[in-house]
Amino acid sequence: MEDEVPIVWEKGKVIGKGGSSTVYVCKVLNGSFGRDQVAVKEIHTDGLSKEQVLGFRGEVDTIRSLQHPNVVEYLGTQQKENMFY
């Protein structure tokens, strides 16, 4: 995950919600990804076990390898304080 160029984005409206995560439509601010909007999944890691956090990392590894018209394209991962994006 360290080899990715970070996307600079601004959080927009909620488009989905789960137990420990929320998905937002976000505006891309650095414009280097060929799109002006992306979906960002925000995962609150407070209160999660180490195994749960590792499970999210496993989900990222799976999604980054998928290429299908019905699957969202993976662009990158960011971690800040108690959040995983």
Residue frames relative to the residue before (quaternion, step in Angstrom):
aa qw qx qy qz dx dy dz
M 1.0000 0.0000 0.0000 0.0000 0.00 0.00 0.00
E 0.5855 0.6214 -0.3633 0.3729 3.59 1.18 -0.41
D 0.6529 0.5556 -0.3139 0.4080 3.62 1.14 -0.48
E 0.5586 0.6335 -0.3790 0.3782 3.59 1.24 -0.04
V 0.4267 -0.6522 0.5610 0.2791 3.55 -1.17 0.68
P 0.4083 -0.7341 0.4731 0.2657 3.62 -0.66 0.99
I 0.3543 -0.6924 0.5904 0.2157 3.51 -1.10 0.80
V 0.2486 -0.7347 0.6108 0.1593 3.56 -0.91 0.93
W 0.0801 0.8241 -0.5465 0.1256 3.55 -0.52 1.19
E 0.2887 -0.7213 0.6070 0.1671 3.50 -1.40 0.40
K 0.4688 -0.7107 0.4583 0.2553 3.55 -0.74 1.11
G 0.1477 -0.7863 0.5974 0.0550 3.54 -1.00 0.94
K 0.8196 -0.2540 0.1953 0.4750 3.53 -1.11 -0.74
V 0.5426 -0.6079 0.4826 0.3212 3.57 -1.23 0.64
I 0.0792 -0.8024 0.5905 0.0354 3.58 -0.92 0.96
G 0.8013 0.0205 -0.0377 0.5968 3.59 1.30 -0.01
K 0.0709 -0.8027 0.5921 0.0067 3.55 -1.14 0.60
G 0.0609 -0.7845 0.6169 0.0158 3.55 -1.08 0.86
G 0.8021 -0.3157 0.2127 0.4602 3.55 -1.29 -0.26
S 0.8266 0.0738 -0.0150 0.5577 3.59 0.80 -0.95
S 0.7367 0.3690 -0.2270 0.5192 3.58 1.23 0.25
T 0.1637 -0.7440 0.6407 0.0951 3.50 -1.37 0.46
V 0.2221 -0.7612 0.5948 0.1320 3.59 -1.04 0.80
Y 0.1208 -0.7960 0.5930 0.0137 3.53 -0.92 1.07
V 0.3457 -0.6222 0.6348 0.3009 3.53 -1.30 0.38
C 0.0702 -0.8310 0.5511 -0.0263 3.57 -0.71 1.12
K 0.4317 -0.6786 0.5377 0.2530 3.53 -1.18 0.68
V 0.3378 -0.7228 0.5678 0.2027 3.60 -0.87 0.99
L 0.2366 -0.8164 0.5182 0.0954 3.57 -0.71 1.10
N 0.7280 0.4194 -0.2646 0.4735 3.62 1.11 -0.48
G 0.3795 -0.8263 0.3892 0.1476 3.58 1.29 0.26
S 0.5476 0.6503 -0.3947 0.3485 3.62 1.15 0.20
F 0.6398 0.5592 -0.3130 0.4242 3.61 1.22 0.21
G 0.5453 -0.6650 0.3762 0.3448 3.58 1.24 0.32
R 0.7262 0.3078 -0.2306 0.5699 3.59 1.19 0.41
D 0.3573 -0.7474 0.5153 0.2196 3.54 -1.16 0.49
Q 0.7558 0.2327 -0.1745 0.5866 3.59 1.30 -0.11
V 0.0395 -0.7688 0.6379 0.0212 3.55 -1.21 0.64
A 0.4034 -0.6406 0.5781 0.3044 3.54 -1.31 0.29
V 0.0867 -0.7912 0.6051 0.0173 3.57 -0.90 0.98
K 0.2236 -0.7532 0.6072 0.1179 3.55 -0.85 1.06
E 0.1439 -0.7874 0.5980 0.0410 3.57 -0.68 1.16
I 0.0847 -0.8003 0.5935 0.0065 3.56 -0.65 1.15
H 0.2911 -0.7412 0.5829 0.1617 3.56 -0.77 1.07
T 0.2186 -0.8211 0.5173 0.1019 3.59 -0.50 1.17
D 0.4400 0.6736 -0.4730 0.3592 3.63 1.23 -0.06
G 0.8314 0.2098 -0.1633 0.4879 3.55 -0.87 0.94
L 0.5828 0.5641 -0.3886 0.4371 3.60 1.23 -0.04
S 0.4841 -0.6505 0.4980 0.3073 3.54 -1.12 0.66
K 0.6609 -0.4881 0.3870 0.4185 3.55 -1.28 0.32
E 0.6350 0.5403 -0.3198 0.4501 3.59 1.06 -0.78
Q 0.6444 0.5134 -0.3224 0.4662 3.59 1.01 -0.76
V 0.6448 0.5042 -0.3187 0.4781 3.59 0.98 -0.83
L 0.6427 0.5039 -0.3168 0.4824 3.60 1.00 -0.80
G 0.6056 0.5551 -0.3470 0.4524 3.59 1.11 -0.63
F 0.6380 0.5069 -0.3234 0.4812 3.58 1.03 -0.76
R 0.6331 0.5178 -0.3297 0.4715 3.57 1.02 -0.76
G 0.6292 0.5237 -0.3269 0.4723 3.59 1.08 -0.68
E 0.6113 0.5408 -0.3316 0.4731 3.58 1.09 -0.76
V 0.6383 0.5205 -0.3162 0.4708 3.59 0.99 -0.86
D 0.6551 0.5163 -0.3171 0.4513 3.59 0.89 -0.90
T 0.6490 0.5042 -0.3109 0.4773 3.59 1.05 -0.76
I 0.6930 0.4918 -0.2846 0.4437 3.59 0.79 -1.03
R 0.6526 0.5350 -0.3326 0.4210 3.60 0.94 -0.82
S 0.6996 0.4613 -0.2779 0.4695 3.61 1.13 -0.48
L 0.5978 0.5881 -0.3588 0.4098 3.61 1.24 -0.21
Q 0.0132 0.7577 -0.6524 -0.0005 3.53 -1.15 0.73
H 0.3086 0.7207 -0.5507 0.2865 3.55 -0.30 1.30
P 0.5640 -0.6351 0.3995 0.3448 3.63 -0.96 0.77
N 0.7157 0.4340 -0.2593 0.4819 3.63 1.15 -0.48
V 0.6504 0.4676 -0.3150 0.5091 3.59 1.28 0.19
V 0.5084 -0.6518 0.4738 0.3036 3.57 -0.91 0.95
E 0.4459 -0.6913 0.5037 0.2638 3.58 -0.97 0.89
Y 0.3780 -0.7185 0.5445 0.2105 3.55 -0.95 0.95
L 0.1164 -0.8164 0.5639 0.0436 3.60 -0.83 0.99
G 0.7823 -0.2649 0.1852 0.5325 3.61 1.07 -0.48
T 0.2904 -0.7240 0.6027 0.1683 3.51 -1.41 0.18
Q 0.0383 -0.7779 0.6270 0.0152 3.54 -1.10 0.76
Q 0.1020 -0.7722 0.6222 0.0785 3.56 -1.14 0.61
K 0.0387 0.7822 -0.6171 0.0765 3.54 -0.87 1.05
E 0.8482 -0.0750 0.0132 0.5242 3.56 -0.87 1.03
N 0.7929 -0.2507 0.2085 0.5148 3.60 -0.56 -1.14
M 0.5948 0.5422 -0.3565 0.4746 3.57 1.20 0.62
F 0.1457 -0.7414 0.6517 0.0662 3.50 -1.23 0.72
Y 0.0962 -0.8144 0.5721 0.0146 3.61 -0.72 1.08
